[in-house]
Each structure stands twice: as C-alpha cells, then as structure tokens.
Amino acid sequence: MNAKEYLMSTDKKIYEAEINGYDIRLEEAELLAKMELYAEYKLNNLLKPVVSGWVAVTDKLPEVGQWLLVYAKESGRHIAWYNGHQWEDRAGYNINGVSHWMSIPEPPFR
C-alpha cells in the first residue's frame, strides 16, 4: 500500500495543498486549529488603531509658517505651509480643500 492509498483508507480527513511550492498535508483538526489562529491574527490586526501621523484640520491647525505635507481630496498631496488663513504650495499657489496635514518626515538614514 502506498502513502496515498493509506491516507485514503484512514478515517481521518486529510487535506492536501501546495503553498509556496511546499506540499502540505493536514488532518482536519489540525487544519481547523490553524484556521482559528489565522482568523484570530487577522482580527487582532484589523482592530489595531492606525497611526499614520495625519492630523485632520478640524482637529488642529499647524503653526503658521511651518512647511508640511498636506492632503486635499481634489488635488492629492502637496508640500505646503499654512499662512493663518489659507494653504500655499512652494510656488505660492493656494491649495483648496486641505483636509489633513502632517510634519514632513525626516529623510532615511543609511
């Protein structure tokens, strides 16, 4: 009797799959346990708060004259500053509809 015939003759349900080039064989109970762990992992990661660094303009406005990364729904991301009344980009154009801002991140270190 070969291995496949043996697996088919047992009462245990065996699941076979190929994942990233590896042949995987799991018994039903082992498969369910792994699925539970995966579901718990996904749920825990979905419930973690997102820390992005973006600040809503409705929550807080930045200091006047500080260069920032800003987001406007209509035009996307810009490098801009807040003059106390409106947002301006590096060329001096007004940016309408800014909803979020954040400090410009430091460059990566080598």
Secondary structure, 3 states (H helix, E strand, C coil): CCHHHHHHHCCCCEEEEEECCEEEEEEHHHHHHHHHHHHHHHHHHHCCCCCCCCEECCCCCCCCCCEEEEEECCCEEEEEEECCCCEEECCCCEECCEEEEEECCCCCCC
